[in-house]
Every structure is written in structure tokens, then in C-alpha cells.
């Protein structure tokens, strides 16, 4: 099994969620996060004073899937989250050793 973590722009969430559902994903965890990479921050004006915004709002999606879905999930995220501009985000893929559904005790693929 794999865990896919995707950092995307907030306005792309609904499109990515729909694409993942079509790719066969049955569950997603979404968190509102802040961060920066090459995009860095930006300056804004507030009450006549300029200040730097160091961390930009992003969405972090976490998806645990069976290995067979990995390429479809990555492709779905890439196609729907990409704007072609800096700050589109990143995708991280890590191995998952074990998953347990707390309610039933099911494990691994049965728990996902």
C-alpha cells in the first residue's frame, strides 16, 4: 500500500477530489495548511502599511491506496491541480506497512 500526500492550491480542491473519486479513491483526508517553497511569500498592504506574508495557504491531501491505483491517482492529481504557475504544489509517495480500521479490526487493503 502507498500513502500519497499532495500539497495543492486551495481553489483546486473540488476538482482534484472529483478526479480522485473517478480514479477509484474511496477516502481522503484534507487539511488546511500554510507553507512556502520556491514561490516564497508575497507583500500585502494593510491599513497603509506593507507587510510580508511568509506562509501561503495550501491544502494537504492524504490518501492511502493499494499499489495498483498509484499511477492513476498521481495522474489525476497532476492533471487537475496543475495551473502552470509557480506554487502548484508537490506530491509525495511513501510506503504504508499496516492499516487497521479501529471499528472493525480489519487490516490493510480491507481497512482502506
N, C-alpha and C positions, 0 to 999 in steps of 0.2 A: 504494500500500500504506500501511497505517497500523500504528503501534505503540500498543497500549493498555497503559497501566500502571495497575494497580489496587492501592490500599492497602486491605487489609481486616483484619478481626479474625481471629486465628488459628483459632478454632474453626469458622469458616465455610469454610475452605479446601476440604474434601472436597465440600461442597455446590456451591460455585462451580465446582470442577473438573468435576464431573459435568454441570452445566448448560452449561458451555462445550463439552464433548465433544458434547452433544446439539445444540448450535448449529453444529457443524461445525469446531471448532477442533482442529487436529491436533498442536499443540505449545505448551507453556507453560514459562516459566522462573519458578521460585519462589525467593524469598529471604526469610529471616527478618530483619526489620529492627526498629528501635526509633525512636519519634518521638512527637511530640505536636502537637496543633493546638488547637482550642477546648476539647478535652477536658482539656487541661493534664495535670499529673501527679496523683498522689494520695499520701496519707501512709500509712505502714505502721508496725507495731510490730515491733521485732526485739530480743530479749533485754531487754525492758523499756524500750527507747529508741525514740522516734518519729523517723522519718526520711522525707524526701520522695523519691518515685520520680518523677523528672522525665521519663523516657522510657518509654513503654509499648510492650510487644511488639506487633508487627504483621506481616503478611505482604504482601510486594510481589510481584505477579504481572506478568509481562511477556509480551505476546502480539503477534506480528506477523501480520497478516492482510491479505487482499485487501480492497479498499474495499467490496465488496458485502456482506461479513459484518459490517461495523462496527455497524450498528444492532442486529442480533441479539446480538452479543457484549455490547454495552453493556446491553441489556435483560436478558440472562442474569445479568450481574454484579449489576445493580441489584436484581433480584427475589430473588436468593439470598443476597446479602451484607447486605441491609438488615435491621436489627433494630428500627429506630425510635428507637434511643437514641444519644446523643452518642458519637462515636468510630467510627461505621460505616465511615468511610474516604472515599476520593476516587478518581475515575477521570480519568486524563489521556490525551489522544489527540494523537499527533504524526505528521507525515508521515515516511515512510521512502523515501529516494531510491533505495537499492540494497541488495539482499541477495545474498550469494554463499555457496553451500554449499561448504565447504572441500574435502570429499572428492571431489566430482564436478565442481566448477566451474559447476554450474547457477546461474542467476541469477534474481532477482526472484521472481515467483509460483511458478516451478518449484522454487526453493530453499526456499520456505516449506512 
